[in-house]
Amino acid sequence: QVGQGYPHDPPKVKCETMVYHPNIDLEGNVCLNILREDWKPVLTINSIIYGLQYLFLEPNPEDPLNKEAAEVLQSNRRLFEQNVQRSLRGGYVGATYFERCLK
């Protein structure tokens, strides 16, 4: 969501699909530094998209919104990757059910 204050205020980004990710909580809030303290008016929507792509490729367990996913990523990357696959195909990860989003 791009508000009236853009480009001086960052857009609001929310993940509409529940995902298993250390930097995205179960309500869809995204933890990306350029959307918070590192925002600068010269950054573009493309900058945000690139930042989000990088976040999916390289999750940051040091600044988590989903602490459980961050702990699994740090302690057992293979289990983390299995949990990601399970969540994308639809199913439970722990006590949380994820809707299928991959065919």
BELSUL-V298285 format. One record per residue. N is the residue number from 0. RES is the residue in three letters. OMEGA is omega as a letter, one per 40 degrees, with the letter a starting at -180 (999 if undefined). Layout:
n=N res=RES omega=OMEGA
n=N res=RES omega=OMEGA
This chain:
n=0 res=GLN omega=i
n=1 res=VAL omega=a
n=2 res=GLY omega=a
n=3 res=GLN omega=a
n=4 res=GLY omega=i
n=5 res=TYR omega=e
n=6 res=PRO omega=a
n=7 res=HIS omega=i
n=8 res=ASP omega=a
n=9 res=PRO omega=i
n=10 res=PRO omega=i
n=11 res=LYS omega=i
n=12 res=VAL omega=i
n=13 res=LYS omega=i
n=14 res=CYS omega=a
n=15 res=GLU omega=i
n=16 res=THR omega=i
n=17 res=MET omega=a
n=18 res=VAL omega=i
n=19 res=TYR omega=a
n=20 res=HIS omega=a
n=21 res=PRO omega=a
n=22 res=ASN omega=i
n=23 res=ILE omega=a
n=24 res=ASP omega=a
n=25 res=LEU omega=i
n=26 res=GLU omega=i
n=27 res=GLY omega=i
n=28 res=ASN omega=a
n=29 res=VAL omega=i
n=30 res=CYS omega=i
n=31 res=LEU omega=a
n=32 res=ASN omega=a
n=33 res=ILE omega=i
n=34 res=LEU omega=a
n=35 res=ARG omega=a
n=36 res=GLU omega=a
n=37 res=ASP omega=i
n=38 res=TRP omega=i
n=39 res=LYS omega=a
n=40 res=PRO omega=i
n=41 res=VAL omega=i
n=42 res=LEU omega=a
n=43 res=THR omega=i
n=44 res=ILE omega=i
n=45 res=ASN omega=i
n=46 res=SER omega=i
n=47 res=ILE omega=i
n=48 res=ILE omega=i
n=49 res=TYR omega=i
n=50 res=GLY omega=i
n=51 res=LEU omega=i
n=52 res=GLN omega=i
n=53 res=TYR omega=i
n=54 res=LEU omega=i
n=55 res=PHE omega=i
n=56 res=LEU omega=a
n=57 res=GLU omega=i
n=58 res=PRO omega=a
n=59 res=ASN omega=a
n=60 res=PRO omega=a
n=61 res=GLU omega=a
n=62 res=ASP omega=a
n=63 res=PRO omega=i
n=64 res=LEU omega=i
n=65 res=ASN omega=a
n=66 res=LYS omega=a
n=67 res=GLU omega=i
n=68 res=ALA omega=i
n=69 res=ALA omega=i
n=70 res=GLU omega=i
n=71 res=VAL omega=i
n=72 res=LEU omega=a
n=73 res=GLN omega=a
n=74 res=SER omega=a
n=75 res=ASN omega=a
n=76 res=ARG omega=a
n=77 res=ARG omega=i
n=78 res=LEU omega=i
n=79 res=PHE omega=a
n=80 res=GLU omega=i
n=81 res=GLN omega=i
n=82 res=ASN omega=i
n=83 res=VAL omega=i
n=84 res=GLN omega=i
n=85 res=ARG omega=a
n=86 res=SER omega=a
n=87 res=LEU omega=a
n=88 res=ARG omega=a
n=89 res=GLY omega=i
n=90 res=GLY omega=a
n=91 res=TYR omega=i
n=92 res=VAL omega=a
n=93 res=GLY omega=a
n=94 res=ALA omega=a
n=95 res=THR omega=i
n=96 res=TYR omega=i
n=97 res=PHE omega=i
n=98 res=GLU omega=i
n=99 res=ARG omega=i
n=100 res=CYS omega=i
n=101 res=LEU omega=i
n=102 res=LYS omega=999
